[in-house]
């Protein structure tokens, strides 16, 4: 994983670039090794409810990651690309 941005993640926007070493290119239908982007949000439950109310497909409802306190969810854009939402303070 590589985090690209300007400044600290706590105070600035960054994008996480991830390479999935165990995946083969034929496993991806939407691009060559593209997985998803992740966006930090303040109230993940409220955001997901609003997105769902507006017709957005929520592929993974908000949940706490195993062995962590991080809450995340996944949504799908109209082209089928995944967007990870991560709850931030």
KELOZA-210317 format. One record per atom (N, C-alpha, C): x, y, z. Coordinates in pm, whole numbers, padded with zeros to 5 digits, always signed. Each point is the difference from the previous one (the first is absolute). Layout:
# residues N
XYZ;...
END
This chain:
# residues 89
+00083-00118+00000;-00083+00118+00000;+00088+00124+00000;-00046+00101-00069;+00066+00130+00001;-00107+00106+00019;+00028+00096+00087;-00092+00109+00026;+00059+00125-00065;-00075+00058-00095;+00049+00114-00076;-00082+00122+00038;+00068+00108+00038;-00070+00123+00037;+00100+00104+00048;-00051+00103+00058;+00083+00109+00050;-00025+00016+00149;+00097-00033+00082;-00014+00016+00143;-00055-00124+00068;-00026+00016+00128;-00049-00108+00085;-00140-00044-00041;-00026-00132+00009;-00133-00053-00031;-00108+00056+00090;+00035+00035+00122;-00098+00051+00096;-00051+00137-00039;+00079+00073-00078;-00036+00138-00032;-00017+00027-00149;+00032-00097-00086;-00002+00022-00144;-00060-00120-00073;-00036+00023-00123;-00054-00106-00084;+00114-00083-00058;-00016-00131+00003;+00096-00090-00063;-00077-00106-00078;+00067-00060-00094;-00059-00114-00071;+00090-00120+00027;-00062-00113+00027;+00074-00123+00028;+00009-00081-00129;+00122-00031-00041;+00022-00085-00116;+00041-00138+00051;-00074-00103-00041;+00024-00135+00049;+00025-00093-00116;+00103-00081+00010;+00026-00104-00098;-00034-00134+00062;-00089-00073-00063;-00043-00131+00050;+00091-00108-00059;+00101-00036+00074;+00102-00094-00049;-00057-00137-00034;-00103-00043+00070;-00053-00134-00021;-00107-00008-00109;-00027+00109-00068;-00104+00002-00104;+00065-00007-00138;-00066-00065-00092;+00044-00005-00139;-00087+00096-00080;+00054+00052-00109;-00074+00100-00078;-00134-00052-00050;-00013-00130-00023;-00128-00050-00048;-00108+00005+00108;+00039+00023+00126;-00097+00013+00108;-00069+00137-00001;+00048+00095-00077;-00054+00135-00003;-00073+00025-00131;-00124+00038+00009;-00078+00028-00120;-00008+00148-00030;+00031+00085+00099;-00018+00145-00017;+00132+00075-00018;+00106-00069-00026;+00127+00069-00018;+00116-00092+00030;+00119+00046-00025;+00119-00080+00022;+00053+00021+00141;-00040-00088+00089;+00045+00000+00140;-00058+00114+00083;-00107+00063-00048;-00063+00107+00078;-00096-00063+00100;+00014+00038+00126;-00089-00053+00103;-00108+00099+00037;+00038+00103+00077;-00098+00099+00043;+00071+00121+00057;-00076+00108+00020;+00052+00116+00073;-00068+00001+00136;+00061+00070+00095;-00056+00012+00134;-00013+00148+00035;-00113+00033+00065;-00028+00138+00038;-00037+00002+00148;+00061+00090+00076;-00034+00017+00141;-00125+00085+00015;-00091-00044+00087;-00126+00072+00022;-00024+00016+00150;-00081+00099+00038;-00025+00030+00142;-00101-00094+00065;-00113-00025-00063;-00104-00085+00059;-00039-00104-00105;+00069-00112+00001;-00014-00100-00105;-00142-00056-00011;-00069-00016+00113;-00136-00051-00003;-00095+00099-00069;+00014+00127+00034;-00083+00105-00061;+00031+00013-00149;+00128-00002-00035;+00041+00009-00141;-00057-00117-00080;+00016-00122+00052;-00051-00118-00072;-00152+00004-00014;-00069+00045+00103;-00146+00008-00007;-00042+00101-00108;+00067+00114-00003;-00029+00102-00101;+00030-00050-00141;+00112-00069-00017;+00034-00056-00132;-00103-00104-00043;-00036-00089+00092;-00098-00104-00031;-00136+00060-00034;-00040+00104+00074;-00128+00068-00027;-00002+00064-00138;+00118+00029-00053;+00011+00061-00133;+00036-00101-00108;-00018-00128+00029;+00018-00103-00101;+00138-00059-00014;+00092+00038+00088;+00135-00054-00007;+00001-00143+00055;+00077-00087-00064;+00012-00138+00044;+00105-00010+00111;-00043-00043+00118;+00091-00022+00113;+00036-00148-00003;+00124-00032-00034;+00037-00141-00012;+00044-00060+00133;+00053+00082+00090;+00034-00042+00136;-00050+00108+00095;-00100-00031+00078;-00054+00096+00096;+00107+00033+00105;-00011+00115+00068;+00101+00037+00099;+00023-00111+00102;+00128-00031+00021;+00036-00102+00099;+00137+00030+00055;+00025-00050+00120;+00130+00016+00064;+00091-00111-00049;+00120+00038-00041;+00096-00098-00048;+00042-00092+00115;+00027-00125-00033;+00044-00099+00098;+00132+00044+00062;+00011-00013+00130;+00120+00037+00077;+00036+00147-00012;-00102+00086-00016;+00023+00144-00017;-00122+00077+00049;+00013+00131+00005;-00114+00085+00031;-00046+00077-00125;+00067-00023-00112;-00031+00069-00124;-00132-00049-00058;-00088+00096-00032;-00129-00032-00062;+00010+00034-00148;-00040-00095-00085;+00006+00023-00143;-00124-00054-00068;-00020+00045-00122;-00110-00046-00086;+00050+00007-00143;-00068-00069-00089;+00031+00008-00143;-00127+00035-00076;+00016+00091-00096;-00108+00035-00091;+00050-00024-00142;-00092+00001-00095;+00036-00025-00138;-00045+00117-00085;+00089+00049-00086;-00040+00110-00088;-00079-00056-00119;-00058+00085-00083;-00084-00049-00110;+00073-00092-00099;+00132+00009-00008;+00077-00086-00090;+00042-00131+00066;-00031-00017+00128;+00034-00123+00070;+00129+00005+00079;+00066+00116+00005;+00123+00013+00079;-00035+00013+00148;+00082-00058+00084;-00023+00003+00145;+00063+00126+00060;-00069+00057+00097;+00050+00114+00076;-00012-00038+00147;+00112+00002+00070;+00002-00032+00142;-00021+00128+00079;-00090-00004+00096;-00020+00111+00091;+00058-00041+00135;+00083+00086+00059;+00063-00027+00129;-00042+00111+00095;-00054-00039+00115;-00044+00101+00096;+00121+00066+00065;-00002+00133+00000;+00104+00084+00061;-00063+00088+00106;+00079+00039+00098;-00049+00092+00105;-00021+00138-00055;
END
